């Protein structure tokens, strides 16, 4: 048995602390309309969310969400109720001035003259 086989065997025996956590999704399942999903075992940091009713994949956790949930579980233990996920609107988190592009193009036009 080589090192790679031993490492693979060890990794397969380690269960991620967030596997099996219930998550309340922001939208219902398109197949069965259930709003609860369960975290499943994924490859490295790629954690799929599976519908608890029909088993269809509902999405995957982002790296930031994965790190946050893992830190919370390691600090406080596994939650007793489903974790509520919310949709994020990046345009609200990172607002920008709609006229900025016009100002830049106007400055370029003045500089070209």
C-alpha positions in Angstrom: 0.0 0.0 0.0 1.5 3.4 -1.0 1.2 6.8 0.6 -1.6 7.9 -1.7 -3.8 4.9 -0.8 -3.3 5.5 2.9 -4.1 9.2 2.5 -7.3 8.4 0.5 -8.4 5.8 3.1 -7.8 8.3 5.9 -9.7 11.1 4.1 -12.6 8.8 3.4 -13.0 8.0 7.1 -13.1 11.7 8.1 -16.6 13.1 8.1 -17.0 16.8 7.6 -18.8 18.4 10.5 -21.2 20.2 8.2 -22.4 17.2 6.3 -26.0 16.4 7.1 -26.9 19.9 8.3 -30.4 21.1 7.3 -30.7 24.3 5.3 -33.8 26.4 4.6 -33.5 27.5 1.0 -34.6 31.0 -0.2 -36.8 29.4 -2.9 -38.8 26.1 -3.0 -37.6 23.1 -4.9 -38.7 23.2 -8.5 -39.7 19.5 -8.4 -41.5 19.0 -5.0 -41.7 22.6 -3.7 -39.9 21.6 -0.4 -37.8 24.5 1.1 -35.5 22.3 3.2 -32.2 20.9 1.8 -29.4 18.9 3.5 -25.7 19.4 3.0 -24.1 16.4 1.4 -20.5 15.2 1.2 -18.7 16.9 -1.8 -15.3 17.1 -3.2 -13.0 19.3 -1.0 -14.9 22.6 -0.6 -17.6 21.9 -3.1 -20.6 21.2 -0.8 -23.9 20.2 -2.6 -27.3 20.9 -1.1 -29.8 18.1 -1.7 -33.6 18.5 -1.3 -34.7 16.5 1.7 -37.9 15.4 0.0 -36.9 14.4 -3.5 -33.1 14.3 -3.4 -32.5 16.7 -6.3 -29.4 19.0 -6.0 -30.6 22.5 -5.1 -27.2 24.2 -5.4 -23.9 24.5 -3.7 -22.5 26.5 -0.8 -20.1 29.3 -1.7 -16.7 29.1 -0.2 -17.4 32.1 2.2 -20.7 30.4 3.4 -18.9 27.1 3.8 -16.2 28.6 5.9 -18.7 30.6 8.1 -20.9 27.6 8.7 -17.9 25.3 9.5 -16.6 27.9 12.0 -20.0 28.2 13.7 -20.3 24.5 14.0 -16.8 24.0 15.4 -17.4 26.9 17.9 -21.0 26.3 19.0 -21.8 22.8 17.8 -24.4 21.6 15.3 -27.5 23.7 15.1 -30.9 22.1 16.1 -32.9 24.0 13.5 -32.3 24.5 9.8 -29.9 27.2 8.8 -31.7 30.0 6.8 -30.0 30.9 3.6 -30.8 34.2 1.9 -30.3 35.3 -1.6 -27.8 38.2 -1.9 -28.0 41.0 -4.3 -24.5 42.1 -5.1 -25.6 45.4 -6.6 -27.0 46.4 -3.1 -23.8 45.3 -1.4 -21.5 47.1 -3.9 -23.4 50.1 -5.1 -21.8 52.1 -7.9 -22.6 55.4 -9.5 -24.5 54.8 -12.8 -22.9 58.0 -14.2 -19.3 57.0 -13.5 -18.9 55.5 -17.0 -20.1 58.7 -18.6 -17.8 60.8 -16.6 -14.8 58.6 -17.5 -15.6 58.7 -21.2 -16.1 62.5 -21.0 -12.7 62.9 -19.4 -11.1 60.7 -22.1 -12.7 62.8 -24.8 -11.4 66.1 -23.2 -7.9 64.6 -22.9 -7.9 63.5 -26.6 -8.5 67.1 -27.8 
